[in-house]
Structure formats: structure tokens, C-alpha cells
């Protein structure tokens, strides 16, 4: 058991895989376990989960810097991105990063029969080309290797008419930056936001209003009195885009996200990036300014796994992720494994 930033985490030494699956705090795990117990004993009622959904929604809004009425809920990042993609006009031009996580790029590429064109550019070239396109869709932090996109030029391009969609899944929770200006900010909860898989959110700017293609009962103006029959009576604001919540996921998120909102985000970033940069220095890499590190040494992933390090294989590299519950002991274990690889 480890204590980190005021919460306890039952995390093993060498767990460096938050970019794949985040570890919940004891408080989050206990809340979900209690909800499961209520379910299995018949004590749960559907409306009981509404408060958790509202709490998590509002906390995501605070993480992004927008009010709760501009936040829609979903189950996955791609499902929310898809709402924006399906609402583009025919023939729209979209710019994405080369090698982008496909939950960001596929929803737009799937609109090809409507003439939507998707163009890839290298991450460092993307901001300079943004003004040529109707919309730019990019991850704030690249999933494969942790590189950060330069947001300044994207913000400037937006002021001249280019819409900007940001996937902040690999950023929110450790990164201390401003994305409140973007037209859409999407994030999944099960990685750095330390929530169960099945909860995702999208914060919308005031000038973007996707068509609610997935509208169902939970998108109703009052979900509990508008569940039968026409006419259409959707909620105002972003909640019209809601899909029915995965209850237990939001129970966990309602504990995890307010906890993260209450932290000193600059201190969290300094901790996570400090560990990552210490690791990078140990393997001869320059500082990266990111909590994610990709190592391309031969057999790196196998060596790490043999030493008890939990990491991921992504895009031909071993990917390590350093979150608020990691320590120097995790760094030392990983460095030791790769030092043995170099010596071998």
C-alpha cells in the first residue's frame, strides 16, 4: 500500500502502465465495491446513480475549465469524437497527427463517403498547418510516446476559424495546462483519471453543437419523465449528447475526479515529469517534459517485464507511464532492468 497526494493506493512496485490502465485509490475502489454490493443485494435503484454522474460531470468540467452544462458524458472517447465527426459538413478538411491514436482519427476517416478529407501531418508540423483546415483533431499528449502538441499555434488558428478538438485522455490527471479554449475536449476516465473503464466526457465550446445522433432516454430534458413517446424533448446544452451512463464507472469517477481537481496540479505534474525525466536520464535520453516515455532499446519490454515492471508495448517501443502514485523505487527498478539489458 502506498500513500500519495493524500490517498492510499494498493499498487505493486514497478507498475508503470497508467497510460493503459490507471490504478484506483482505495476510496474509489471502496465506492465501487459498495455499489456492486447494493446491486447484488437488490438495494440499488437507477436514480441513485444520478448524483454520481452529476458529480463526475462537474469535476471533469473543472479539470478542463468549463461549466458542467458544457460537458457531455459517454462511454468512450471515440464515441464522443464520432459525434463531432458526424456533424461536420460534407467535404470538410480535417488535420490529424501522423501516428495519432485511432480513436481520434478513425471517426473522421469514417466520414469519407461524405467527402470528408483527413490529412496526416507530423506532430511538430501540425500546428503550422492548422489554418489550412476546417478542423484539427489531436491528442494533447501522444499515446505512443508521450510527445506534447504545441497548443499555442492551434489556439491562434482557432481564432481565425479553424475548429480544434483535443483528446486529453493522456494528459488530464497529471498535466497542468489550459484547454478551456478548445471547441471540444474529450477524455476517458480509466487511465490518468483513475476511474473504472466505461466513463468518458466531452467539454464543448459555445460555438460547437454536434448533432445528438446517439440521443436516448438519458439525453432527455428530464430523464425520468421523458422516457416514453414523442415529441423530441432533449436537454439543453451539452447534456443533449449524453448516452446512458455505465453506473459503476461513474460511481468511481465521482470519487476520483473531485480528488484530482482538489490537488495542486503543478505539483502533480512536477512529480510525474520529474520521475519520467529521471528515468530518461538513466537511459541516456534528454528531458521530455512528459509523464510518458517510449524506450526503443532491443528487448526493452521483455527485460522490463522479466524484472517485474508493468509496461506496455506501443508502436515498436516499450512505453512507461509515471503517475502520482509512482516513486523513485519504480524508476530504479526499471533502470536496473534496462541496465542489465545494456550490459548483456
C-alpha positions in Angstrom: 0.0 0.0 0.0 1.3 3.5 -0.9 0.1 6.9 0.2 0.3 9.6 -2.5 -1.1 13.1 -2.5 -3.5 12.3 0.3 -4.9 9.0 -0.9 -3.9 5.3 -0.5 -3.2 3.1 -3.5 -2.8 -0.7 -3.4 -0.2 -0.6 -6.2 2.7 -3.0 -6.7 6.3 -2.0 -7.2 7.1 -1.4 -10.8 3.6 -0.6 -12.1 4.3 1.9 -14.8 1.4 1.3 -17.1 -1.1 4.1 -16.2 -1.2 5.1 -19.9 -3.0 1.8 -20.4 -4.9 1.4 -17.1 -4.9 3.6 -14.1 -4.9 2.2 -10.5 -7.8 3.5 -8.4 -7.3 4.8 -4.9 -8.7 2.8 -2.0 -11.5 5.4 -1.8 -12.5 4.8 -5.4 -12.3 1.0 -5.1 -14.4 1.0 -1.9 -17.1 3.2 -3.5 -17.4 0.9 -6.5 -17.4 -2.2 -4.3 -20.2 -0.7 -2.2 -22.2 0.0 -5.3 -21.7 -3.6 -6.5 -22.9 -4.8 -3.1 -26.0 -2.7 -3.4 -26.6 -4.2 -6.8 -26.1 -7.8 -5.8 -28.4 -7.4 -2.8 -31.2 -5.6 -4.6 -30.7 -2.3 -2.8 -29.7 -0.3 -5.8 -32.2 2.0 -7.6 -31.5 3.5 -11.1 -32.0 7.1 -9.9 -29.5 6.6 -7.1 -26.6 6.9 -9.7 -27.7 10.3 -10.9 -25.7 12.1 -8.2 -22.5 10.3 -9.2 -23.0 11.2 -12.8 -23.5 14.9 -11.9 -20.6 15.0 -9.6 -18.2 13.4 -12.1 -19.5 15.7 -14.9 -18.9 18.8 -12.9 -15.4 17.7 -11.8 -14.4 17.0 -15.4 -15.6 20.5 -16.3 -13.4 21.9 -13.5 -10.4 19.9 -14.8 -10.9 21.3 -18.3 -12.0 24.8 -17.2 -15.7 24.9 -18.4 -19.0 24.8 -16.6 -20.9 21.5 -16.1 -23.6 22.4 -18.6 -21.0 22.3 -21.4 -19.9 18.7 -20.6 -21.5 15.6 -22.2 -21.0 12.1 -20.9 -20.3 8.9 -22.9 -18.6 5.5 -22.6 -15.6 6.0 -24.8 -13.5 8.8 -26.3 -14.2 7.6 -29.9 -17.9 7.6 -29.4 -17.8 11.3 -28.3 -15.3 12.2 -31.1 -17.7 10.5 -33.5 -20.5 12.9 -32.7 -18.2 15.8 -33.8 -17.1 13.9 -36.9 -20.6 13.0 -38.0 -21.7 16.7 -37.6 -19.0 18.1 -40.0 -20.3 19.4 -43.3 -19.8 17.3 -46.4 -16.3 17.9 -47.9 -14.8 19.2 -44.6 -11.0 19.1 -44.3 -9.6 17.6 -41.1 -5.9 17.6 -40.0 -4.6 14.9 -37.6 -1.2 13.9 -36.3 0.7 11.2 -38.1 0.5 8.1 -36.0 -2.3 9.5 -33.9 -4.3 7.2 -31.6 -7.1 5.9 -33.9 -9.9 6.8 -31.5 -9.1 10.3 -32.6 -8.6 9.8 -36.3 -10.9 6.9 -37.3 -14.2 8.7 -36.5 -13.2 11.4 -39.1 -11.8 8.9 -41.6 -15.1 7.0 -41.4 -16.8 10.0 -42.9 -15.0 9.6 -46.3 -18.3 8.7 -48.2 -19.4 12.3 -47.4 -16.3 13.7 -48.9 -14.6 14.5 -45.6 -10.9 14.6 -46.2 -8.4 13.6 -43.4 -4.8 14.6 -43.8 -1.9 13.5 -41.6 1.0 15.7 -40.6 4.0 15.2 -38.4 3.2 16.4 -34.8 5.7 19.2 -34.9 4.4 20.4 -38.3 0.7 20.1 -37.4 0.3 23.5 -35.6 1.8 25.4 -38.5 -0.7 23.8 -41.0 -3.8 24.1 -38.8 -5.1 27.2 -40.6 -5.4 25.3 -43.8 -8.1 23.1 -42.4 -11.7 23.2 -41.1 -10.9 21.2 -38.0 -7.8 19.9 -36.3 -8.1 16.8 -34.1 -5.1 15.8 -32.0 -4.2 14.4 -28.6 -2.7 16.8 -26.2 -0.2 14.1 -25.3 0.5 11.4 -27.8 -0.4 7.9 -26.6 2.5 6.1 -28.3 5.4 8.1 -26.9 4.2 11.0 -24.7 5.1 13.9 -27.0 3.1 17.0 -26.3 1.5 19.1 -29.1 2.2 22.8 -29.3 -1.1 24.2 -28.3 -0.3 27.9 -28.8 -0.5 27.9 -32.6 -3.6 25.8 -32.5 -5.3 28.3 -30.3 -4.3 31.1 -32.7 -5.6 29.1 -35.7 -8.9 28.7 -33.9 -9.2 32.4 -33.6 -9.1 32.6 -37.4 -11.8 30.0 -37.9 -10.2 26.5 -37.6 -12.1 24.3 -35.1 -9.9 22.4 -32.6 -10.8 19.1 -31.0 -8.4 17.9 -28.3 -8.2 14.4 -26.9 -6.9 15.0 -23.3 -7.1 11.3 -22.2 -3.3 11.0 -21.8 -3.0 14.5 -20.2 -5.7 15.2 -17.7 -4.8 13.9 -14.3 -1.0 14.7 -14.5 -0.7 17.6 -16.9 -1.2 21.2 -15.8 -2.3 23.2 -18.8 -5.2 25.2 -20.3 -7.5 23.6 -22.8 -10.6 25.6 -21.9 -10.4 27.5 -25.2 -10.8 24.4 -27.5 -14.0 23.7 -29.3 -14.1 20.2 -27.9 -12.0 18.4 -25.2 -12.5 14.7 -24.9 -11.2 12.5 -22.1 -11.6 8.9 -21.0 -11.6 8.1 -17.2 -9.8 4.8 -16.9 -6.2 5.9 -17.4 -4.8 9.0 -15.6 -8.2 9.9 -14.1 -8.1 6.7 -12.1 -11.7 5.7 -12.7 -13.3 2.5 -14.0 -13.5 1.9 -17.7 -16.8 3.0 -19.2 -16.9 6.7 -18.4 -15.8 9.4 -20.8 -16.6 13.1 -21.1 -16.6 15.8 -23.8 -16.4 19.5 -23.0 -17.8 21.7 -25.7 -17.1 25.3 -26.6 -20.0 27.6 -27.2 -19.6 27.6 -31.0 -19.8 23.8 -31.4 -23.1 22.0 -31.3 -22.8 18.4 -32.6 -26.0 16.6 -33.7 -27.1 14.2 -30.9 -27.0 11.1 -33.1 -27.0 8.8 -30.1 -29.8 10.6 -28.3 -31.6 8.3 -25.9 -33.5 8.5 -22.6 -30.7 10.0 -20.6 -30.4 12.9 -23.0 -33.9 13.9 -22.2 -34.7 17.2 -20.6 -35.8 15.3 -17.5 -34.7 11.7 -18.0 -37.2 10.3 -15.5 -40.3 11.9 -17.0 -39.3 11.9 -20.7 -38.6 8.2 -21.2 -41.6 7.4 -23.4 -43.1 8.8 -26.5 -42.6 11.8 -28.7 -42.1 14.7 -29.3 -38.4 15.0 -29.0 -37.5 16.9 -25.8 -33.8 16.9 -25.3 -31.9 18.6 -22.5 -30.4 22.0 -23.1 -26.7 22.3 -23.6 -24.2 19.5 -23.9 -26.3 17.1 -21.9 -28.4 16.5 -25.1 -25.4 14.5 -26.3 -25.4 12.2 -23.2 -25.6 8.5 -23.6 -26.9 6.2 -20.8 -24.2 6.1 -18.1 -22.3 3.0 -17.1 -23.3 3.3 -13.5 -20.4 1.8 -11.6 -17.9 3.7 -13.7 -19.5 7.0 -12.7 -19.6 5.9 -9.1 -15.9 5.5 -9.2 -15.4 8.7 -11.2 -17.4 10.7 -8.7 -14.7 10.0 -6.1 -11.6 10.1 -8.4 -12.2 13.2 -10.4 -13.0 15.6 -7.4 -9.9 14.2 -5.7 -7.8 15.1 -8.8 -9.5 18.6 -9.0 -8.5 19.3 -5.5 -4.8 18.7 -5.9 -2.1 21.1 -6.7 -1.8 20.3 -10.4 1.5 22.0 -10.8 2.9 19.8 -8.0 1.4 16.6 -9.6 3.0 17.5 -12.9 6.3 18.2 -11.3 6.2 14.8 -9.6 5.2 12.8 -12.6 7.5 14.5 -15.1 10.3 14.5 -12.5 10.2 10.7 -12.3 9.9 10.3 -16.1 12.8 12.7 -16.7 15.0 10.9 -14.1 14.2 7.6 -15.9 15.0 9.2 -19.3 18.4 10.5 -17.9 19.2 7.0 -16.7 18.8 5.5 -20.2 20.6 8.4 -21.9 17.6 10.3 -23.2 17.1 14.1 -22.8 14.3 15.5 -20.7 10.9 15.1 -22.3 8.5 17.2 -20.2 6.0 14.3 -20.3 4.9 11.6 -17.9 5.1 9.1 -20.7 8.4 7.7 -22.0 8.9 5.4 -25.0 12.1 3.3 -25.0 13.3 1.7 -28.2 16.1 -0.4 -26.9 16.1 -4.0 -28.3 14.2 -6.4 -25.9 13.4 -3.5 -23.6 9.8 -4.6 -22.9 10.9 -8.2 -22.3 13.6 -7.1 -19.9 11.3 -4.8 -18.0 8.7 -7.5 -17.7 11.2 -10.0 -16.5 12.2 -7.6 -13.7 8.6 -7.2 -12.6 8.0 -3.8 -14.3 4.5 -3.5 -15.8 4.8 -1.5 -19.0 3.2 -1.6 -22.5 4.4 -2.3 -26.0 3.3 0.5 -28.3 4.5 1.4 -31.8 7.6 -0.8 -31.6 8.7 0.6 -28.2 8.3 -0.1 -24.5 6.0 2.6 -23.1 6.3 3.6 -19.4 4.0 6.0 -17.6 4.7 7.7 -14.3 1.7 8.9 -12.3 1.2 10.5 -8.9 1.4 7.1 -7.0 4.8 6.2 -8.5 8.1 6.7 -6.7 11.8 6.6 -7.2 11.7 2.9 -6.4 9.8 2.3 -9.6 12.3 4.3 -11.6 15.2 2.4 -10.0 13.6 -1.0 -10.8 13.1 0.0 -14.5 16.5 1.4 -14.8 18.1 -1.7 -13.3 16.3 -3.9 -15.8 17.4 -1.9 -18.8 21.0 -1.5 -17.4 21.2 -5.3 -17.4 19.9 -5.3 -21.0 22.7 -2.8 -22.0 25.3 -4.9 -20.1 24.1 -8.0 -21.8 
